[in-house]
Amino acid sequence: MTYNLLIVDDEPIICRGLTLTIPWKDYGIKIAGSAYDGSEAMEKITELQNIDILITDVQMPVVDGLELAEWIKDNHPHISIIMISGYDEFSYAKQALQSGVQDYLLKPVVVDELLQVITKTTEKIKVRRNSEISSQRTRLENAIYQQILDTRFEKTDHSGEIGTEEIVIFPFLSLIDTSILAIEEMSKEEVVLYKEIWKQSMELCLKTTSYEAVSIYTNKNIFLTCLIQKDPISLDHFRSFLQNFSFHPALFFVLSHGGVKISHLRKAYEQLIESIRYLPLSEGNVITVKNAEQPVKRIDSSQSIKQIMTAIDQGNENIEGKIDEIFYYLSENQADLKQTIQVYTDILLNILSRYEKLFNRKFKAMDEQLKEQIDESLYNSNVSLKRLFTKNLTKMYSYFGFKQSNNSDWLINRAEQYIQTHYTSLITAQEVAEHIQISPNYFSTLFKQGTGRSFNEYINQLRIGNAKILLEETLLRVNEIADKVGYQEYKYFVEVFKKLTSLTPTQYRKLVSSKQF
């Protein structure tokens, strides 16, 4: 602890001597200044508002030491007074003690004797401060629990009832990045142990830097800490302190803009929680609350959906690589948490919709799971969301990939049925692919694997096969047969027919006719 000392004497040489000849820092003392009479001392005490100890002479012009002591007793009773006098008279000492003076020393001052008095005085102040802090902490803890955890407290401000309405605190959140520390997978006992380590480490670290704090858990991975703000806290200084706080790499922090009265804590806490949804994906582990109302850049998820769909349709198992590309795009466009979650949801629901159409059935359990609101307190960073995204997307890919593998014959059968129904019209591979709800590229690969033939080979063989039947069983002209089996150009029909049979349609008809007779 540090104690602020004001030296008061009408002799500047004594003020200077006391200031320079004693190693005050060794005793936790900071010289706040000097005054040369009681009146000036009153002004400095009023101005500084932080004096803990006063060393004063008795005999001074304007306002003497005894009058100054009386004034301090009435206006600043927490200040400890050490009086120095050149008069060894009981009446002075008695009056000084009645005015609240802690000790009465005679001039010339013996340094060792003064330091003994200083040590005794600082010990008393320390005991008093600790008692005040303990009492204040208890009241503050009660107020914080009521403000944050007691839902009955929402509509009424009770802070004044427990004497905390004027306490200024600096609230901030510390959060665990669940991608590094999978707290959702811990047992209850492990969570309890980790939380206790987290709390003790945080408060001990703060205490060693003279920050007094009260902390509570508001979620399984969110820790609200309220610094008791004795002096204004430098946001930059505190940010730097937290950046060097190396308790665990999974921790990061969300800071408020400044101190608030305890009666306003609920609102400040709600702003901190709300800001989690808008955390930029590219920042470090210490973030200051941003204005959630500020306009944000629009993020288009359609391109990301297309990338993933293409990878799946092509049988590309490098899903993680595609996810890396998507998150790089989101980071480059300064997407916040809310936008990232929206892209995540859009992609997964689009994939689900695709497969529901493909298999002509509803996957109700998976649909409900995907539509559940993501716990933004657990998945609150770029890395943790990527982890969740990869996990769920890989699960979907494996699940539907397995079904797709088992149902490839079914898909080919559907394609063949469609082709056989529509081969007489101008049919394309893209049309068939759209009918069975897969991409043209994937359809081409799947169809070749399943039938041993390309789409063009298959449909030409189907058409020529039916053309041969018509040539054998009807008297239709060749150009009419070409039209009936789906060829708009007679010459092309003849070319394909000859390629597959080594005969022209006319030659084939003559050959078949000659064999019949």
N, C-alpha and C positions, 0 to 999 in steps of 0.2 A: 504493500500500500504506500501511497505518497501522501504527504501532509504538507499543506501550504502554510508558510510562516510569514507573518508581517512583523517587522521590527520598528518600534516607535521610540524615538529619543530626540530631545531638542538639540543634542550635540551630534552633528554629522559624523564626526570622527568615531564616535561610539557605534553608530549605525554601520559605518563602513567596516570598522574593526570586527564587529560580530558577524557581519556578512562574509568577510574574507578569511578570517582566522580559524574558523571551525569547519571541519569536513561534513557539512550538512547532508550531502548525498549518502554518506555511509549510514546515516540514521533515517533515511527515507524522507528527508526534509527538502522541500523546494522553496527557495526564497521568492516570495510573491512580490516583495518590494519593501520600501522604507517610508516612514512618515516622520515629520519633525515636530508635530504637536498632536494633541488629541483630536482636534477638529479635522486635520488632514487625514488622520487615521480613519475617522468615521466616513469620510468621503471615499477612501480607498476600499474600505470594507463593503460599503454600499455598492460601489462600482464593480468590484471583482466578484462578490458573492461566492467566494470559494475558500475563504480563510478558515483554517483549522486551529492554528495556534498564534497567539499574539504575545510578543515580548515587549513590555513597555516600561518606561521610566515613570516615577511618581510625579516629580516636580517638572511641569512643562507649562509654557505660556498658553493663553486662550482656554484650552480645555486640558486639565491635568489628567494624570493616569487614573486617579480614583473616579473622576467623573466619566472618563472613557469606559472604565470597567462597569459602572452602573448602566451606562447606555448599552453596552454589549449584553449585559445581563437581561435587559428588557427587550432588546431587538434581535440579538444573535446569540442565544444562550448556548448554542453548540460549540462556540469558540472557547478554547482553553486559554486562560490568561496566566502568563508568568510575569510577575512584577519585580522590577529592579529598583532599589532605592539606596540613596546615600545616607538615609536616616534610620538609625537603629532604634526606633521607638515603637513600643508595643501598640500605641494608638493607631499608627499607620498600618501596621500589620493586621490589627483587628478589623479596621475599616475595609482593608483590601479583601480579607477573607469573607466579610459580610457582603461584599460586592461580587462575589463569585470567583475571585482569583484563586487559581490552583496552587501556586507556590509564590513565596516572597523571598527574593534573594537580595543580599547586600552588595553594594559596590565596594571595592572593585570586584568584578565577577570572576570567580574561579571557574575555569573552563570545565574541569572534570565535574564539578558540582552542578554546573548548568546542564551538562550532557546527561547526568544522572536524572535530573528533573525532566529533561526532554524525553529520555527513554521511558520514564514512568508515565509521562503525559501521552506519548504516542501509544503506549500499551492500553491505556484507558480508552483512548479514541478508537483503537482497533476493536476492543471488546464491544464498545457501544455500536460501532458500525456493523460488526458481525451480527449483533443482536437485532439491529434495525433491518439488516438485509434478510436475516432469517424470517423475521416477522413479515417483512415486505414480500418475500418469496412465497410464504404460505398464503398471504392474501392474494397475491398475483396468480398463483397456481389455481386457487379456487375460482378467481375471476376468469382465467383463461379456459378452464374446464367448462365453466358455465357458458361462456361466450361461444365456444367452438363445439363442444360435445353435447351440451344440453339443449335439445330441440325446443324445450319449453321456454328457453331464454330468447328465442328469435325476435319476438315482437316487443319486448320490453327491455329497457336499459336499466339493469340493476347494479351497475358497476359502483355507483356511489354508496350503495348499501354496505359494501365491504371496504370502503375507504381507498379505492384504487383509481378513482376517476381522474386524478391529476397525474398519475404515474405515466411517464412517456416511455414507450417501448419501441424497439426496432425488430419487427417480425421478419423472418425469412423461412423458406422451406429447404430442407435437404431431402433428396430423393435417391432411391436406388435404381440404377439402370439394370433392369431385369435381364438384359441380354448378357450381362457379365456375371451377375449374381442371380441365379434363378430362384428367387425367394418364393415364387408360387409353387415350386416343387419341393420346398423344405417341409419337414415335419413340424408340428406345432412346437415341439420342444426346441428344435433348431431355430425357429423364428424368434421365440422368446429369448433365447440365449443371444442371438445376433442383435436383437433390438437393444438388449441391456448393454452389450459391448458398444454398440453405436452411440447410445445415449451417454454413457460414461465417458467415452472417448471425446465426444463433441463437447460436453460441458467442462471436462478437465482441460481440454485444449483452450477453450474460451477463457477459463478461469486463470490459466497461466499468463494470459495476455490482458488481464484485468477486466475482462468482459464477464459480468454476472448474467446468467441466463436461466430461463425456465423453459423446459421442453416437454412436449407431449406428442404421442403418435395419433395421427388422425386417419391413417390408412395403413395397410400392411407394409407399405414401402414409402410412406411420407411422414416426415418428422418436422413438426412446427417448433421453431425455436424463437423465443422472444428475449432479446437482450434488454436488460434494465438500463435505460439510457441516462446515465448520470451527467454525461457531457455529450454534445452533438457528435454523432458518429460520421466520420468521413467515409462516404460510399466507396470511393476509390481505394482507400486504405483497407477497408474491410473486405472488399472484393479481392485485393491482393493477398490478404491474410487467408481467405478461403481457398484461393488457387494453390496456396502452399500447404493446405491441410491435406495430408496424405494418408488418412486413416484407411481408405479403400478406393481403388480406381473406379469402382462402380458408383461412387457418390457424385452427384452434382447438385447445384444450388440455384434457387430462385429468390432474388432479393427484392424487397419493397424499395420504394424511392426514398424513404426516410422514416423518421420516428412518427408514431401515432399515439394518441391517448388510448388507454385500455378500453374506454367506452366505444372506440372506433375499431377495435380489433377484428370483430366479425367481418366488417366490410373489407378491411385490408386482407384478411385471410381469403375471403371469396375472390378477391382480385388476384391473389397469388395462385389459387387453384385454377381460376379461369385462364390465367396466363400460360399454364401448362399446355393448354390446347393450341397455343400459338407459338410454341417454342420453335425457333428456326432450327433446321436440321444441321446447320453447318457451324454453329457456335461452340464455344468451349464449355467447361463444366460450371461456370458461374455466369448466371444470366439475370439481368435486372428486368423487373416487370415491364412489359411493353403495353402500349395502349391497344387493347383488343379491338377498338373501334376504328383504328386506322385502316385505310384501304389497302388491300393486299392484291398481289398479282394473281390473275386468273390462271388456274392450272387446268389444262385440257387432258383428260384421262384417256381420250379415244386412241391416241397414238400408243400409249402404254398397253392398252387392251389389245390393240392390233399386234404389237410385238409378241406378247405372251401367246395369243391365239396362233400366230404363225409358228412359233416354236413348238407348240403342242401338236398342231396339225402336221408338221413335218417330222414328228416323232423325235424332236430334239430334247434330249434329257438334260441338257445344260440349263436347267431352269434358273439356277443361282446366278449364272452369268447374265441372263436377261433381267433378273431382279436388280443386279448391280447397275445395269444400264438405266433402269427406271429410276432408281434412287439417285443416281448421278444427275439425271434430268431434273428431279425434284429439288435437289440441293442447289443446282445451278440456277434454278428459277426461284430460289428462296422460299420454297413451300414451307408452310407451317404444319404443325401436328394435325390440325383439323383437316387441312387439304390433303395431307398424306394419307390419313385414314380414309378419306373419301375415295381417293384413287385405289387404295387397297380393296375397299369394299366393292367398288365398281368392277374391278378386274375379276374378283372371285365370283361375284354374282353373274357376270357375263359368261364365265366359264361354265358355271352350274346350269345356266339357262341353255347354253349350247348343248350340253350333254343330256339335259332333260328332253330336248327335242330329238336328239340323236337316238336315244333309247326309248323314246315315246313313253316316258314315265316320270313321276315326280320323286325327287330325293328330299323328302320332307325334313328329315332330321338334319341333314346338311344345310338345307335352306334356312332353317330356324337358327342353327349355330352361327351361320355367316351373318344373319341379321341382328344377332345379339350385339348390343353396344360394347365396343372395345373399352376396357378399363384403361382410360388415358393416364391414370396415375401409375399403373404398372408398365404400360408400353408408352414411354414418354420421351423417347429419343430415336434418332435415326437408326442406331444399331439395334435397339430392342424391337422396333417395328419391322426392320428387315428380317430379324430372326423369326418373328411371328409370321410374317408374310411367307418367308421361305418354307417354314414348317407346314403351314396350311396349304400352300400351293403345291408343294411336293407330295403332300398327303393326297390332294385331289388328283394330281397327275398320276400317282401310283394306282389310286383306286379306279379312276376312269380308264387309265391305260390298260389295267388288267381286264376290265370289262370290255374294253375296245378290242383287246387281243382275243378274248374268248368269243367275242361277237363279230369278228372280222368276216366270218362266213356269212353271218346274218346280214352284214352291210353289203357284201358282194351280191348276196341273193336279192336284196332290195334293189341294188343297182341293175342287176340282170333283168329283174321283173320290169323295171321302168324302161330299160332299153328295148325289151321284147314288145312292150306295149306301144312304144313311140318310135321304133326304128324306121317306120315308113315316112316319118316327118324329118325335117332338118334338125337333127338332134346333135348336141355337142357334149363333150366331157364336162364342161362347166355346168351345163344344165343338169346333168345327172348328179354331179357333186353337190349342187345346191339342193337338189331334191332329198339327198340323204344327209344333208347338214354337215358336210366336211369341205375343206378347201380343195380346189382343183388339183393342186400339187399332191396333196395327201391322197386324194382319190386315185390319181394316176398310179402312184406307188402301190397303194393297197390293191387296186384292181389287177395290176400286173402280177403282184405276188399271189393273189388268190386264183387267178384264171390262167396264168402263164402267158397271157397275151395282153398287148396294149389295147386301149379303148378302140383305136382305129382298126386294129387287126380284128378285134372281136366283132365290131359292128359290120365291118365289110364281110366277114365270114357269115354272119347272121343274114345279111341282106342277099348275098350271093346264094346262100343255101335256099332261101325262100324263092329267089329268082329261078333256080333250077327246078323247083317244084312247079312253078307257074309255067315254065317252058315245057315241062313234061305233061302237065295235066290240062293246059288251056291252049286256046288258039290265039291268045293275045299277041299283038305285035311286040317286038323287042323293045321299042321305045316306050310302049305302055307298061310293060313289065318293069323297066327301069324306074319309071315314075312311081309304080305301086310299091316298090321295095325301098324307096327313099332317095333315089338318085335323080337330081334335077337335070344333070347333063348326060345325054345319051353316050357321048364319046367316052366320058369318064367311067360310066357303067361298063362299057365294053372293055375298057383298059383293065379295070379291076377284075372283071369276070375272067378275062384271058390269063391274068397274072395268077389267079387262084386255081384255074382249071386247065390251063394250057390250051383252051379252046375259046373261040368267040361264042356268043350266045346262039347265033345261027348254026354254027358247027355242032354245038352241043345238042341242039334240038334235032338236027338231022341224025346225029349219032344215036340218040335215044330212040328215035323213030325207027331207024333201021334195025335195031336190036329187038324191037317189039314185033317185027314181022318176019 
